[in-house]
Amino acid sequence: MPTDRIAAFRDMLEKQPDNHTVRFGLANELLKALRFEEAADELGLYLQKQDDEGNGWLRYAEALRVSGRENEARDAITKGIEAATRHNHGTLVGELNALREEIDEG
């Protein structure tokens, strides 16, 4: 049950508010539950504190796009491409570019 897992991650995060792995886990559970606004909020907090290699940026951009926050999604895509390029994740760069194209084609 996604809500049980969400509750468990929230409990862990309450006890360890600076645990970035737990915050990322919570965001992923929120995405699975189709709670995109909440997921975007958690991913935004995660990305403020963590040097993500690009995957978090992709998930963040997707959550923002689904939430109707396309300009923010474009910014996240740009940052994600920079991060993925820095870490030599070419496939992820391609996924981020594809998402940008989807947004631009609207």
C-alpha positions in Angstrom: 0.0 0.0 0.0 1.5 3.3 -1.1 0.0 5.3 1.7 1.6 3.0 4.3 5.0 3.4 2.6 4.4 7.2 2.4 3.6 7.3 6.1 6.7 5.2 6.9 8.9 7.5 4.9 7.3 10.6 6.6 8.0 9.0 10.0 11.6 8.4 9.1 12.0 11.9 7.7 10.6 13.4 10.9 13.3 11.5 12.9 16.0 12.3 10.3 15.1 15.5 8.5 18.5 15.8 6.9 18.5 12.3 5.5 18.4 13.0 1.7 18.0 9.3 0.8 14.8 9.1 2.9 13.5 12.3 1.3 14.2 10.9 -2.2 12.4 7.7 -1.2 9.4 9.6 0.0 9.3 11.5 -3.3 9.3 8.3 -5.2 6.5 6.8 -3.2 4.5 10.0 -3.8 5.1 9.7 -7.5 3.9 6.1 -7.4 0.7 7.3 -5.7 0.3 10.0 -8.4 0.7 12.8 -5.8 2.7 14.9 -8.2 2.6 18.3 -6.3 3.8 16.7 -3.1 6.4 14.7 -5.0 7.6 17.9 -6.7 7.9 19.7 -3.3 9.9 16.8 -1.8 12.2 16.5 -4.8 12.7 20.3 -4.8 13.9 20.0 -1.1 16.1 17.0 -2.0 17.7 18.8 -4.9 18.5 21.9 -2.8 20.7 19.8 -0.6 21.9 17.0 -2.7 24.3 16.8 -5.7 22.1 14.7 -7.9 23.5 13.0 -11.0 20.4 13.7 -13.1 17.8 11.1 -12.2 16.3 13.3 -9.4 16.1 16.2 -11.8 14.3 14.1 -14.3 11.7 12.9 -11.8 11.4 16.5 -10.5 10.8 17.8 -14.0 8.2 15.2 -14.7 6.3 15.9 -11.5 6.4 19.7 -12.3 5.2 19.1 -15.8 2.3 16.9 -14.7 1.4 19.6 -12.1 1.2 22.2 -14.9 4.4 24.0 -13.8 6.1 23.8 -17.2 8.5 26.7 -16.9 9.8 25.2 -13.7 10.0 21.9 -15.4 12.2 23.4 -18.2 14.5 24.9 -15.6 14.8 21.5 -13.9 15.5 19.9 -17.2 18.4 22.3 -17.9 19.9 21.6 -14.5 19.4 17.9 -15.0 21.2 17.9 -18.3 24.1 19.8 -16.7 24.2 17.2 -13.9 23.9 14.2 -16.1 26.5 15.6 -18.5 28.9 16.2 -15.6 28.5 12.6 -14.5 28.6 11.2 -18.1 25.1 9.8 -18.1 24.3 10.2 -21.8 21.1 8.1 -21.8 19.7 10.4 -19.0 20.6 13.5 -21.1 18.6 12.0 -23.9 15.6 11.3 -21.6 15.7 14.9 -20.3 15.9 16.3 -23.9 13.0 14.1 -24.9 10.9 15.5 -22.0 11.8 19.0 -23.0 10.6 18.3 -26.5 7.3 16.9 -25.1 6.8 20.1 -23.1 7.7 22.3 -26.1 5.3 20.5 -28.4 2.6 20.9 -25.7 
